[in-house]
C-alpha cells in the first residue's frame, strides 16, 4: 500500500557489505532453545557493539546449522532452512506508482520484472501472502509459474485475485486465520491480523471477493482481501513470526513467544501503541527485525531506505519495552543467518 515512507524517504547510498558476527555459545545439558537464542543474540550484539550502538546489529548473525533470512525490501522475505525455502510477500518488481504530478496513481498498470525475480530467487516451496495489495502479491503469479512445486497460503479473496491473474487454483491453500498447517518437516500457524491505518483512519484499497474478478490490471484492482500474519516453526524448533502491516490483533499473538519477530515499522500514530502492544503480547522476543520501512517504488538495484527517524523511533521503542532485545536492521539481498 502507499505510505508516508514512500514520500518522506531520502536517497541513500546503496548498502555496503554487512558486518559478520560469529557465535560460540553452546547449550549445556537441558538448555532450552529459547535460552540458546537469547544467549546467542547477546553474543552477536557484543560482536558489533564496538562499531554500532548496543543491541543494534547489521548483517549476519550465526547460530548452529542456521536458518537464513533474506530481505528484498517492503515485506518481501526469503526464509530458508533444512533445504526448504519459504517466501513471504515476494514482490521484487518494485515499479513506480507515481503519476506525472509525483503523487500516487491508483491506475498504475501492474507489471512484473521477470529478470530481477530470476536473478534473485532460486527456489520456493511455499509462499505466504499477508494481504492482497500490489506490493505484497503482485509478483506471486509469476513466482508460482517459475517454481511449479510452490504452493501459496492466502485468503479466499487473494485466491480469487491470483486466479484472475493466471495462477493455478489447485496450488492455493485457502486460509481464514487460525489454521495450523503441518507441512512435512515444519509448521505454519496462520494468524488473523489487521492492515495498518492510513490518513483519516482509513484502509487502502479495501474489499473482499467471493469470485474471481473479470480483470486485474491496475494496483487498485488488488484489494486488501483480509490480512494475515504467520508463525513459521522450523524442524529445529526456531520460531519466526512475520507481521507485514503495522497493526495487530493482540489476542491472536499472546503466548506465541517467537524467537524472531519480523514486524512492520509504523508510518504514523493512527493505531494506539501498536509496537508496544505487539511486543508485550509476544512476550518480548529476543530478536526483532523491522520490515516494510523502505521506499517501495524504487528499483531493487537502486533502493531507497526509510528515513532515519522512523527506524530510530522503532529501535527506541523496542529497547524501551525490552532493553535486552537485539534489533537487526536488514540490508537488501544480504542474508541474516540465525
Secondary structure, 3 states (H helix, E strand, C coil): CCCHHHHHCCCCCCCCCCCEECCCCCCCCCCCHHHHHHHHHHHHHHHHCCCCCCCEEECEECCCCCCEEEECCCCCEEEEECCEEEEECCCCCCCCCECCCCCECCCCECCCCHHHHHHHCCCCCEEECCCCCHHHHCCHHHHHHHCCCCEEEECHHHHHHHHHCCCCHHHEEECCCCCEEECCCCEEEEEEECCCCECCCECCCCCCCCCCCCCCCEHHHCCCCCEEEEEEECCCCCEEEEECCCCCCHHHHCCCCCCEEEEECCCCCCCCCHHHHHHHHHCCCCEEEEECCCECCCCHHHCECCCHHHHHHHHHHHHHHCCCCEEEECCECCCEEC
